[in-house]
């Protein structure tokens, strides 16, 4: 599904965007047009599927260099280890597509994790009175906590025009503080097996978090590519002024993307506590950075309007596969950090080349 | 005349109350941060000290928020407000020295607790030697696997004093078992989630080869246990150890899944407070905490010692219930 560049086949979102394009952009588009006259096929491959190619090369290299990499058990591990960051990164994609950013997701992970855990713990002291309650209630509460955090950020960004960076930086701090207040700084252990199923269970051998990630991905893909709301998200990110002039309620769009990001962060928080078996107040620290990294590696532009959720999923998989592969080969985690840094910058360099020609 | 009497009486009352307030010893505690369970137990133990409860001591706890600069500023505050003594658990061995210097310049005694600081100006230090716990936990793992086989080590954040000392202890025990191979050795930054991911990958990379897991803290050992369970393996066929004795780990010890070495936060806190009061009252004080009778190996010695080493307690099936009862 090519929907990166407005000169390529128009995806639903792109139609609105090119319509909304301002003349300023045409300079870059001219240069690009020249490039297309060259070896079109090669450019198409590198530009549109570069990140997918990079992923395949990484998988190929790791398959050759480590005998365990391509085993069923390890593939399941990689997907499992990618699931939480994947869910966060998909939520982040919605926000970044509107030119926003959500720095608060790591803290929301901890808050939703600990609040929901207090409803589904069998510990006599850590939970709220009457716990454990049914799993559905715990899941609902966690989701609500995430949505509430997202709604507050969304409201402030969209109604009061406070920059997203500032708003969500504030939420990052506030949600972490609320986490510590709520749990008195202590973990909530002993989550019920029924709740833990979402993190540790499986369906026909496929881990539950992987199925959840697949569902989140499918729904998000559908929203962004097949609905009017999705087209509006691209339009708002591509050119907010033009979007407003064309009658799009950009305040509402901006609000909803933070609600989506917050809700998914809440869900990711429950996945994390279900996996580790205990909700920790220190959970999720710096998770926002990996989520943003996945989005950026996946080709979504931080200046909004351009990108796709498929790229984000591959970006998250690249990070997961890289960490897993280097662990398997016994390489120090320090190198993992250096490689991830190089990958993020490299991906954006590719993005720049795509947007402004070589 | 009557009016004069009332004025005089209230003036005397005022003077008396301010004199009383001056008599009250003001002690500040500066822990590196209060987000984790260990330091929460530590801070709670200070509040439960007999001298604080009786009102003899006015105690203020400053949350250092894991930032050396924040701690330094808190020291400035305590110096300005003329605290009588300070209890200090610095975030960093070297960065804490400047803070100690500023208090020493103002003539305020500083008692170290839990974490070390590179300074000769520290009046006393009450803590536990991490090389010993590192040795003890590795020894329990090695004993359980019979001094042969393969182990993995989950390390703390590289460069932190606890990580350095615990690793030193780990290595000392490993040197006694030359047949044991360390298959993997990486940091999981004290984090359960990070350790879980690492262990999942190690179980893949070394199928059926890992016999023991040395976790430099309980959180990471618990992460390894989750990974083993997720892989469908029997946790009890592994030898797993952690350090600190956090509540979740006590439950795991009770379930026979791991061993832990308890670091006594209460003794470190109350011992330091007794020393702080002792110094503030210029030696005119007898220690009030019961820890001095609990630990015969750590005698009070008239508050003269530079270093008080609080012994480590291995958590076993025998004492785990008693320890769990102390955690509400």
Interface residues (C-beta under 8 A of the other chain):
Chain A: X66 X68 X71 X73 X74 X77 X80 X81 X125 X180 X184 X185 X186 X187 X189 X190 X200 X272 X275 X276 X277 X278 X280 X281 X282 X283 X323 X324 X327 X328 X329 X330 X332 X333
Chain B: X34 X35 X36 X37 X40 X184 X186 X187 X191 X192 X193 X196 X197 X198 X200 X201 X202 X204 X205 X207 X219 X222 X223 X226 X229 X230 X231 X247 X248 X251 X328
